[in-house]
Amino acid sequence: MLERSTERLDIDLLVLPDTNLILIASVIEPLRGANRISGSELYRWRIFTPDGEAVPTTSHIAIPTQGTFQTTASDTPLFVLASYNWRQSATAGLKMQLSQAARHRTMIAGIESGTWLVAEACLLDGLSATVHWEDYEDFALAYPQVSAVKDRFVIDGKRLTTSGSLPTVDLMLEIIRRRQSYSLALEVSRLFRYEQPSFHADEALSAGLRMDDPRVAHAVRLMEDNIEQPIVLARLARRVGISARHLQDLFQASIGAPPHIHYLALRLNAARRKVIETTASFADIAAATGFNSASAFARSYRASYSESPSETRRRLRRPVRPSEARP
């Protein structure tokens, strides 16, 4: 699940009663966004419950399901989602089902309070895991065989755990980054981005891109404002007021990628939008997004999106209706 692939990934969601709507959306919406942006069905998901009934969420909005969770020989990754009152669903039968599922499933994830149920099924023994910050102390005491970690999400072998809704978005973006590319993960993260210009004008806030350091946010804005003529790292660092090495360290700590990778992803995403939304030549698109030549652009584009610009345009370009054609 975490290796580079162009194959569709199916994911099963076991959702317990009293789960937050936002937690369910935190798993599904990044995957939906990746499908929409890529123009391909990269991800498909199914929702199951212990009894097969619709999910009674905390918002009193029922979520339809595909049926009752059952133990099968499926190797589809399984995400266990829970928010409140998870113990009411943690029956001996369900824990047994999870133990049996672990024999076949390539991955099992505990999403927020779902971590508790996965631990109850003894599927986190000897591994590191995280849980909602309010539950951290209780969880660490209840499962000394699990190495409790205060982090947004944890990936340890075939087990994934998250500490809340937005950290779950971070995990899904990490899955997209590993399977497809940093460029796609960055573009999906834009769907969850918001800014507060009246408060912290130098801070861009985004799930998956925690630019809480104003120097990183400043550098990213400079990158976004200079797509056509990219700024070299040394000059970018000077404009931010720090050394190039320090800027690299800040980027790695804040968003998990060095500046040049982030900058390239911004330029490729801008180029991809032009490929899909305009009739501009690839040479013009290359020039508009800071590439030295159309061939250099094409190589970077294929490395990121696993297809050429012309293949993307043929596959995703919206046909022009007669009424929209020029006279």
BANU-284689 format. One record per residue: residue number from 1; residue in one letter; x, y, z of N, C-alpha, C in turn. Coordinates in steps of 0.1 Angstrom, whole numbers, plus 2048, in hexadecimal, padded with zeros to 3 digits. Example, Ala and Ser with C-alpha at 12.3 -4.5 7.8 and 13.67 -1.06 7.14 Angstrom:
2
    k  r  n.east  n.north  n.up  ca.east  ca.north  ca.up  c.east  c.north  c.up
    1  A     884      7C7   84E      87B       7D3    84E     884      7DF   84E
    2  S     880      7EA   847      889       7F5    847     881      800   84F
//
This chain:
327
    k  r  n.east  n.north  n.up  ca.east  ca.north  ca.up  c.east  c.north  c.up
    1  M     808      7F4   800      800       800    800     808      80D   800
    2  L     815      80C   805      81D       818    807     828      818   7FC
    3  E     827      810   7F2      831       810    7E8     82C      817   7DB
    4  R     835      81C   7D3      831       823    7C7     829      81A   7BE
    5  S     81D      81F   7B9      815       816    7B1     80B      81F   7A9
    6  T     808      81A   79D      7FD       820    796     7F0      818   796
    7  E     7F1      80D   79D      7E5       804    79F     7DB      80A   7A8
    8  R     7CE      807   7A6      7C4       80C    7B0     7C6      805   7BD
    9  L     7C4      80D   7C8      7C4       807    7D5     7B6      807   7DC
   10  D     7B2      7FC   7E0      7A5       7FA    7E7     7A8      7FA   7F6
   11  I     79F      801   7FD      7A0       802    80C     793      7FF   812
   12  D     793      7F7   81C      787       7F4    824     787      7FC   831
   13  L     77C      802   834      77A       80A    840     770      803   849
   14  L     775      800   855      76C       7FA    860     769      806   869
   15  V     75D      80B   869      759       817    870     750      814   87C
   16  L     754      817   888      74D       814    894     742      81F   896
   17  P     738      81C   89E      72E       827    8A1     734      832   8A8
   18  D     72E      83E   8A8      732       84A    8AE     740      84F   8A9
   19  T     742      84C   89C      74E       852    896     74B      85F   890
   20  N     754      869   891      752       876    88B     751      876   87C
   21  L     749      87E   876      748       880    868     756      884   862
   22  I     75C      88D   869      769       893    864     773      888   864
   23  L     773      87F   86D      77D       874    86D     77B      86B   861
   24  I     76F      868   85E      76C       860    852     771      867   845
   25  A     76D      874   845      771       87C    839     780      87E   838
   26  S     787      87E   844      796       87F    844     79D      873   83D
   27  V     796      868   83C      79B       85C    835     797      85D   826
   28  I     78B      860   824      785       85F    817     788      86B   80E
   29  E     787      877   813      789       883    80B     796      884   804
   30  P     7A1      882   80B      7AE       882    803     7AF      878   7F8
   31  L     7A9      86C   7FA      7A9       862    7EF     7A0      867   7E4
   32  R     794      86D   7E7      78C       872    7DD     793      87D   7D5
   33  G     79A      886   7DD      7A1       891    7D6     7AC      88B   7CD
   34  A     7B3      881   7D1      7BD       87B    7C8     7B7      876   7BB
   35  N     7AC      86F   7BD      7A5       86A    7B1     7A1      876   7A7
   36  R     79B      880   7AD      796       88B    7A5     7A2      892   79E
   37  I     7AC      895   7A6      7B7       89D    7A0     7BF      895   795
   38  S     7C1      888   798      7C8       87F    78F     7C0      87C   783
   39  G     7B2      87C   784      7AA       878    779     7A9      869   778
   40  S     7AD      862   782      7AD       853    782     7A8      84E   78F
   41  E     7A3      842   78F      79E       83C    79B     7AA      835   7A2
   42  L     7B2      83D   7A9      7BD       838    7B0     7B9      831   7BD
   43  Y     7AE      835   7C3      7AA       82F    7CF     79B      82C   7CF
   44  R     797      822   7D6      789       81E    7D8     788      819   7E6
   45  W     77C      81C   7EC      77A       819    7FA     76D      813   7FC
   46  R     76C      80B   807      75F       805    80B     75E      807   81A
   47  I     752      809   81E      74F       80C    82D     747      800   832
   48  F     74C      7FA   83D      745       7F0    844     743      7F3   853
   49  T     739      7ED   859      737       7EF    868     736      7E1   86E
   50  P     737      7E1   87B      736       7D4    882     729      7CD   880
   51  D     71E      7D4   87E      711       7CE    87C     70B      7D0   86F
   52  G     712      7D7   866      70D       7D8    858     704      7E4   856
   53  E     700      7EA   861      6F7       7F6    861     6FE      803   85D
   54  A     6F7      80D   859      6FD       81A    856     705      81F   862
   55  V     70F      826   860      717       82C    86B     710      837   872
   56  P     70D      835   87F      707       840    887     712      84A   88C
   57  T     714      854   885      71F       85D    888     71B      867   894
   58  T     725      86E   899      722       877    8A4     719      883   8A0
   59  S     719      885   892      711       890    88D     703      88C   88A
   60  H     700      87F   88D      6F2       87A    88B     6EF      879   87B
   61  I     6FA      878   874      6F9       876    865     6FE      868   862
   62  A     6F5      860   85E      6F8       852    85B     700      850   84E
   63  I     70A      849   84E      713       846    842     70F      838   83D
   64  P     70B      837   831      708       82A    82B     715      821   82B
   65  T     713      814   82C      71E       80B    82C     71C      800   821
   66  Q     727      7F8   81F      726       7ED    815     722      7E0   81C
   67  G     720      7E1   82A      71B       7D5    831     723      7D2   83D
   68  T     722      7C6   842      728       7C2    84F     737      7BE   84D
   69  F     73F      7C3   856      74D       7BF    855     74E      7B0   858
   70  Q     755      7A9   84F      757       79B    850     766      797   84E
   71  T     76A      78D   854      778       788    852     778      780   845
   72  T     781      785   83C      783       77E    82F     792      77D   82D
   73  A     796      776   822      7A4       775    81E     7A9      781   816
   74  S     7A1      78C   817      7A5       798    80F     7B2      79E   814
   75  D     7BA      7A3   80B      7C6       7A9    80F     7C5      7B9   80E
   76  T     7B8      7BD   80D      7B6       7CC    80C     7B9      7D2   819
   77  P     7C0      7DE   819      7C3       7E5    825     7B6      7E8   82D
   78  L     7B7      7E7   83A      7AB       7E9    843     7AE      7F5   84C
   79  F     7A5      7FF   84C      7A6       80B    855     79A      809   85F
   80  V     79E      80A   86C      794       809    877     792      817   87C
   81  L     786      81C   87B      783       82A    87F     77A      82A   88B
   82  A     77E      833   895      775       834    8A1     778      842   8A7
   83  S     76E      848   8AD      770       854    8B4     76C      853   8C3
   84  Y     75F      850   8C6      75B       84E    8D3     754      840   8D6
   85  N     754      83D   8E2      74D       830    8E7     752      824   8DF
   86  W     75E      823   8DB      763       818    8D4     762      80B   8DB
   87  R     762      80B   8E9      762       7FF    8F1     755      7F8   8EF
   88  Q     74A      7FF   8EC      73D       7F8    8EA     73D      7EF   8DE
   89  S     746      7F2   8D5      746       7E9    8C9     752      7DF   8C9
   90  A     75A      7E0   8D4      766       7D7    8D4     763      7CA   8DB
   91  T     75A      7C3   8D4      756       7B5    8D8     761      7AB   8D6
   92  A     760      7A0   8DD      76A       796    8DB     76A      791   8CC
   93  G     75E      790   8C7      75C       78C    8B9     763      795   8AF
   94  L     761      7A3   8B1      767       7AC    8A8     777      7AC   8A9
   95  K     77C      7AB   8B5      78A       7AA    8B7     790      79D   8B1
   96  M     788      793   8B1      78D       786    8AB     78D      788   89C
   97  Q     783      78F   896      782       792    888     78E      79A   884
   98  L     792      7A4   88C      79E       7AC    888     7AB      7A4   888
   99  S     7AC      79B   892      7B8       793    893     7B9      78A   887
  100  Q     7AD      784   883      7AD       77C    877     7B0      784   86A
  101  A     7AA      790   86A      7AD       798    85E     7BB      79C   85C
  102  A     7C2      79D   867      7D1       7A1    867     7D9      796   860
  103  R     7D4      78A   85F      7DC       780    858     7DD      782   849
  104  H     7D3      789   844      7D3       78B    836     7D5      79A   831
  105  R     7D0      7A3   839      7D0       7B1    835     7DE      7B6   834
  106  T     7E1      7BE   829      7EF       7C3    828     7F2      7CE   832
  107  M     7E7      7D5   836      7E9       7E0    83F     7DC      7E1   848
  108  I     7DE      7E4   855      7D3       7E8    85D     7D6      7F5   864
  109  A     7CC      7FE   864      7CE       80B    86A     7C4      80E   875
  110  G     7C9      814   87F      7C0       818    88A     7BF      827   889
  111  I     7B3      82C   885      7B1       83A    883     7AA      840   88F
  112  E     7B2      84A   895      7AE       850    8A2     7AB      845   8AD
  113  S     79F      844   8B2      79C       83A    8BC     79C      82C   8B7
  114  G     79C      82B   8AA      79E       81D    8A4     7AB      817   8A9
  115  T     7B5      81F   8AD      7C1       81A    8B2     7BF      811   8BE
  116  W     7B5      815   8C6      7B2       80D    8D2     7AD      7FF   8CE
  117  L     7A4      7FE   8C5      79F       7F1    8C1     7A9      7E8   8BA
  118  V     7B2      7EE   8B2      7BD       7E7    8AC     7C6      7E1   8B7
  119  A     7C9      7E9   8C1      7D1       7E5    8CD     7CA      7DA   8D5
  120  E     7BD      7DB   8D6      7B5       7D1    8DE     7B6      7C4   8D7
  121  A     7B8      7C4   8C9      7B9       7B7    8C2     7C7      7B2   8C1
  122  C     7D0      7B9   8C9      7DE       7B5    8CA     7E6      7B6   8BD
  123  L     7E1      7C0   8B5      7E8       7C2    8A8     7F2      7CD   8A8
  124  L     7F5      7D3   8B4      7FF       7DD    8B5     80A      7D9   8BF
  125  D     80A      7CD   8C3      814       7C8    8CD     822      7C9   8C7
  126  G     82B      7D0   8CF      839       7D1    8CA     83B      7DC   8C0
  127  L     830      7E4   8BD      831       7EE    8B3     82F      7FC   8B8
  128  S     832      806   8B1      82F       814    8B5     822      818   8B0
  129  A     81B      820   8B7      80D       825    8B3     80A      832   8BA
  130  T     801      839   8B3      7FC       846    8B9     7ED      845   8BB
  131  V     7E8      84E   8C3      7DA       84F    8C6     7D7      85E   8C9
  132  H     7CA      861   8CA      7C6       86F    8CD     7CD      874   8D9
  133  W     7D1      880   8D9      7D9       885    8E4     7D2      885   8F2
  134  E     7C5      886   8F2      7BE       885    8FE     7BF      877   904
  135  D     7C1      86D   8FC      7C1       85F    901     7CF      859   902
  136  Y     7D9      861   900      7E7       85C    8FF     7EB      855   90C
  137  E     7EA      85C   918      7EE       856    924     7E6      849   927
  138  D     7D9      849   925      7D1       83D    928     7D5      832   91F
  139  F     7D8      835   912      7DC       82B    909     7E9      825   90C
  140  A     7F3      82D   910      800       828    913     800      81F   920
  141  L     7F7      822   929      7F6       81A    935     7EE      80D   932
  142  A     7E4      80E   929      7DC       802    926     7E4      7F8   91E
  143  Y     7ED      7FC   915      7F4       7F3    90C     804      7F6   90D
  144  P     80A      7F1   918      818       7F3    91A     820      7EC   90F
  145  Q     81A      7E2   908      821       7DA    8FE     821      7E2   8F1
  146  V     81A      7ED   8F0      81A       7F6    8E5     823      803   8E8
  147  S     82B      807   8DF      833       813    8E1     82B      81F   8DD
  148  A     824      826   8E6      81C       831    8E3     825      83D   8E0
  149  V     821      844   8D5      829       84F    8CF     81F      85B   8CE
  150  K     824      867   8D2      81D       873    8D0     820      879   8C2
  151  D     819      875   8B9      81B       879    8AB     80E      87A   8A4
  152  R     80E      880   898      801       882    890     7FD      874   88A
  153  F     806      86D   885      804       860    880     810      858   881
  154  V     80F      84A   882      81A       841    883     818      836   879
  155  I     823      833   871      823       827    869     82E      81E   86E
  156  D     82A      812   872      833       809    877     830      7FB   871
  157  G     838      7F8   867      836       7EB    860     828      7EB   859
  158  K     820      7E1   85D      812       7E0    857     808      7E7   85F
  159  R     80B      7EF   868      802       7F6    871     803      805   86F
  160  L     7F8      80C   86E      7F7       81A    86D     7EE      81F   878
  161  T     7F1      82A   87F      7E8       830    889     7E9      83F   887
  162  T     7DD      845   88B      7DD       854    88B     7D7      859   898
  163  S     7D9      866   89A      7D6       86C    8A7     7CA      876   8A6
  164  G     7C3      876   89A      7B7       87F    899     7B4      881   88A
  165  S     7AA      88A   888      7A5       88C    87A     7AF      892   871
  166  L     7B5      89E   874      7BF       8A4    86B     7CB      89B   86A
  167  P     7D0      895   875      7DB       88C    873     7D8      880   86A
  168  T     7CB      87C   869      7C7       872    85F     7C9      877   851
  169  V     7C5      884   84F      7C7       88A    842     7D6      889   83E
  170  D     7DF      88C   848      7ED       88B    846     7F1      87D   842
  171  L     7EC      873   848      7EF       865    845     7EB      862   837
  172  M     7DF      866   833      7DA       863    825     7E3      86B   81B
  173  L     7E7      877   81E      7F0       87E    815     7FD      877   813
  174  E     802      871   81E      80E       869    81E     80D      85D   816
  175  I     801      856   816      7FF       84B    80E     7FF      84F   7FF
  176  I     7F8      85A   7FC      7F8       85E    7EE     806      862   7EA
  177  R     80E      869   7F2      81B       86C    7EF     824      860   7EB
  178  R     823      856   7F4      82B       84A    7F1     826      842   7E5
  179  R     819      841   7E3      814       839    7D8     815      840   7CB
  180  Q     812      84D   7CA      812       855    7BE     81E      85E   7BD
  181  S     81D      86A   7C4      828       873    7C4     826      87E   7CE
  182  Y     830      885   7D1      82F       891    7D9     827      89B   7D3
  183  S     828      89C   7C6      820       8A7    7BE     811      8A4   7C0
  184  L     80C      898   7BF      7FE       895    7C1     7FA      898   7CF
  185  A     802      893   7D8      7FF       896    7E7     7FE      8A4   7EA
  186  L     807      8AC   7E4      806       8BB    7E6     7FA      8C1   7E0
  187  E     7F6      8BC   7D4      7EA       8C2    7CE     7DD      8BE   7D6
  188  V     7DD      8B2   7DB      7D2       8AD    7E3     7D1      8B6   7F0
  189  S     7DD      8B9   7F6      7DD       8C0    802     7D7      8CE   800
  190  R     7D7      8D4   7F4      7D1       8E1    7F1     7C2      8E1   7F3
  191  L     7BC      8D5   7F2      7AE       8D4    7F5     7AA      8D7   803
  192  F     7B4      8D6   80C      7B2       8D7    81A     7B9      8E4   820
  193  R     7BE      8EC   817      7C5       8F8    81B     7BC      904   81E
  194  Y     7C0      90B   828      7B9       917    82B     7C3      922   830
  195  E     7C0      92E   82E      7C9       939    832     7C1      943   83B
  196  Q     7C8      94A   844      7C2       954    84C     7CA      961   84B
  197  P     7C8      968   840      7D0       974    83D     7CF      97F   848
  198  S     7C3      97F   84F      7C1       989    859     7C9      986   866
  199  F     7CE      97A   868      7D6       977    874     7E4      975   871
  200  H     7E8      969   86B      7F6       966    868     7F8      966   859
  201  A     7FB      971   854      7FC       972    845     808      96A   83F
  202  D     812      967   848      81D       95F    843     81B      950   845
  203  E     810      94C   84A      80E       93D    84D     803      938   843
  204  A     807      92E   83C      7FE       926    833     7FB      919   83B
  205  L     7EE      917   83E      7EB       90B    846     7E4      901   83D
  206  S     7EA      8F5   83E      7E5       8EA    835     7E7      8DD   83C
  207  A     7DC      8D5   83B      7DD       8C7    840     7E8      8C0   838
  208  G     7F2      8BA   83F      7FC       8B3    838     808      8BC   836
  209  L     806      8C9   836      811       8D3    834     811      8DD   83F
  210  R     817      8D9   84B      816       8E1    857     820      8EC   856
  211  M     81E      8F7   84F      827       901    84D     826      90B   859
  212  D     828      907   865      826       910    870     832      918   873
  213  D     83D      915   86C      849       91E    86C     847      929   862
  214  P     847      935   865      844       940    85C     84F      941   851
  215  R     85B      93C   853      865       93C    849     862      932   83E
  216  V     85D      926   842      859       91D    838     84D      922   830
  217  A     843      928   837      838       92D    830     83C      938   826
  218  H     846      941   82A      84B       94C    822     851      946   815
  219  A     85A      93B   817      860       935    80C     857      92F   802
  220  V     84C      928   808      842       922    7FF     83B      92D   7F7
  221  R     838      938   7FD      831       943    7F5     83A      948   7EB
  222  L     847      949   7ED      850       94E    7E3     850      944   7D8
  223  M     850      937   7DB      850       92D    7D0     843      92E   7C8
  224  E     838      930   7CF      82B       931    7C8     82A      93D   7BF
  225  D     831      948   7C3      831       954    7BB     83C      954   7B0
  226  N     844      94A   7B0      84F       94A    7A6     850      93C   79F
  227  I     845      938   799      844       92B    792     84B      92C   785
  228  E     849      937   77D      84F       938    770     85E      939   770
  229  Q     864      940   77A      872       942    77B     876      93E   78A
  230  P     878      931   78C      87B       92C    799     887      933   79F
  231  I     886      935   7AC      891       93B    7B4     89B      930   7B9
  232  V     8A7      932   7B7      8B1       928    7BC     8B1      928   7CB
  233  L     8B5      91C   7D1      8B3       91A    7E0     8BB      925   7E8
  234  A     8C7      928   7E4      8CF       932    7EB     8C8      93F   7EC
  235  R     8C3      944   7E0      8BC       951    7E0     8AF      950   7E8
  236  L     8A8      945   7E7      89B       943    7EE     89E      944   7FD
  237  A     8A9      93E   802      8AC       93E    810     8B0      94C   814
  238  R     8B7      954   80C      8BB       961    80F     8AE      96A   811
  239  R     8A5      968   808      898       970    809     890      96D   815
  240  V     892      961   81A      88B       95D    826     893      961   833
  241  G     8A0      963   831      8A8       968    83C     8B0      95D   843
  242  I     8B2      952   83D      8B9       947    844     8C2      940   839
  243  S     8CB      937   83E      8D4       930    835     8CC      925   82D
  244  A     8D2      921   822      8CC       917    81A     8CB      90A   822
  245  R     8D5      906   829      8D4       8FA    831     8C9      8FB   83C
  246  H     8C8      906   842      8BD       908    84C     8AF      907   846
  247  L     8AE      90C   83A      8A1       90C    833     89E      8FD   82F
  248  Q     8A7      8F6   82B      8A5       8E8    828     8A1      8E0   834
  249  D     8A7      8E3   83F      8A3       8DC    84C     895      8DF   850
  250  L     891      8EC   84F      884       8F1    852     879      8EA   84A
  251  F     87C      8E9   83D      873       8E3    834     871      8D4   837
  252  Q     87C      8CD   83A      87B       8BF    83D     873      8BD   84A
  253  A     875      8C6   854      86E       8C4    860     85F      8C8   85F
  254  S     85C      8D2   857      84E       8D7    856     846      8CE   84C
  255  I     84B      8CB   840      842       8C4    837     848      8B7   832
  256  G     853      8B3   837      859       8A6    834     85F      8A5   826
  257  A     863      8B0   820      869       8B0    813     872      8BC   812
  258  P     87D      8BB   80B      886       8C6    809     880      8D1   800
  259  P     886      8DD   800      880       8E7    7F8     87F      8E4   7E9
  260  H     889      8DE   7E3      889       8DC    7D5     87E      8D2   7D0
  261  I     87B      8C8   7D9      870       8BF    7D6     863      8C6   7D7
  262  H     861      8CF   7E1      854       8D6    7E2     853      8E0   7D6
  263  Y     85D      8E6   7D3      85D       8F0    7C8     859      8E9   7BA
  264  L     860      8DE   7B8      85D       8D6    7AC     84F      8D2   7AB
  265  A     849      8CD   7B7      83B       8C9    7B7     832      8D5   7B4
  266  L     835      8E0   7B9      82C       8EC    7B6     82C      8EF   7A8
  267  R     838      8EE   7A1      839       8F2    793     832      8E7   78A
  268  L     834      8DA   78E      82E       8D0    787     81E      8D0   788
  269  N     819      8D3   794      80B       8D4    795     805      8E0   78D
  270  A     80D      8EB   78D      808       8F7    785     808      8F3   776
  271  A     813      8EB   772      813       8E7    764     808      8DD   761
  272  R     805      8D4   76A      7FA       8CB    767     7ED      8D1   765
  273  R     7EA      8DC   76D      7DE       8E3    76C     7DD      8EA   75E
  274  K     7E9      8EE   759      7E9       8F4    74C     7E7      8EA   741
  275  V     7ED      8DE   743      7EB       8D3    73A     7DC      8CF   738
  276  I     7D5      8CF   743      7C7       8CB    743     7BE      8D6   73F
  277  E     7C0      8E2   744      7B7       8ED    743     7B9      8F6   737
  278  T     7C5      8F5   730      7C7       8FE    725     7CB      8F6   719
  279  T     7CD      8FE   70E      7D2       8F8    701     7E0      8FC   6FE
  280  A     7E7      901   708      7F5       906    706     7FE      8FA   702
  281  S     808      8FE   6FA      811       8F3    6F6     819      8EF   702
  282  F     81F      8E3   702      827       8DE    70D     834      8E7   70E
  283  A     839      8EC   704      845       8F5    705     841      901   70C
  284  D     835      907   709      831       913    711     82E      910   71F
  285  I     829      904   722      826       900    730     833      8FE   737
  286  A     83D      8F8   731      84A       8F6    737     850      904   73B
  287  A     84F      90D   731      855       91B    734     84E      922   73F
  288  A     841      920   740      839       927    74A     83A      921   758
  289  T     840      915   759      842       90F    766     850      90C   769
  290  G     859      913   763      867       913    767     870      908   762
  291  F     86C      901   757      874       8F6    752     87C      8FC   746
  292  N     888      8F6   745      892       8FB    73A     88D      8F7   72C
  293  S     886      8EC   72B      882       8E8    71E     876      8DF   720
  294  A     86F      8DD   714      863       8D4    714     867      8C6   718
  295  S     873      8C1   714      877       8B4    717     87A      8B2   726
  296  A     880      8BC   72C      883       8BB    73A     876      8BB   742
  297  F     86C      8C3   73E      85F       8C3    744     858      8B6   742
  298  A     859      8B0   736      852       8A3    734     858      898   73D
  299  R     865      898   73F      86C       88E    747     867      88F   756
  300  S     867      89C   75B      863       89E    769     854      89A   76A
  301  Y     84C      89E   760      83E       89B    761     83B      88C   762
  302  R     841      885   759      83F       876    759     844      870   766
  303  A     84F      875   76B      854       86F    778     84B      871   783
  304  S     843      87C   783      83A       87F    78D     82C      879   78C
  305  Y     827      879   77F      819       875    77D     818      868   775
  306  S     823      862   772      823       854    76C     81C      855   75E
  307  E     81C      860   758      817       861    74A     81C      86E   744
  308  S     81C      870   737      821       87C    731     816      887   731
  309  P     81A      893   72F      810       89E    72E     806      89C   723
  310  S     80A      896   718      800       894    70D     7F6      889   711
  311  E     7FB      87F   719      7F2       874    71D     7E8      87A   727
  312  T     7EC      883   730      7E3       889    739     7D9      891   732
  313  R     7DD      899   728      7D4       8A2    721     7CA      89A   719
  314  R     7CE      88F   713      7C4       886    70C     7BA      880   715
  315  R     7BF      87C   721      7B6       875    72A     7AD      87E   732
  316  L     7B1      88A   735      7A9       893    73E     7A3      89F   738
  317  R     7A8      8A3   72C      7A3       8AF    726     794      8AE   723
  318  R     78D      8B8   728      77E       8B9    726     77B      8BD   718
  319  P     773      8B5   711      770       8B8    703     769      8C6   702
  320  V     76B      8CD   6F8      765       8DA    6F6     757      8D8   6EF
  321  R     74D      8DD   6F5      73F       8DC    6EF     73E      8E6   6E3
  322  P     736      8E3   6DA      734       8EC    6CE     731      8FA   6D2
  323  S     729      8FB   6DD      725       909    6E1     731      911   6E7
  324  E     73B      90A   6EB      747       911    6F1     752      913   6E6
  325  A     750      90E   6DB      75B       90F    6D0     75B      91E   6CB
  326  R     767      922   6C7      768       92F    6C2     761      930   6B4
  327  P     75B      93B   6B1      755       93C    6A4     75F      93D   698
//
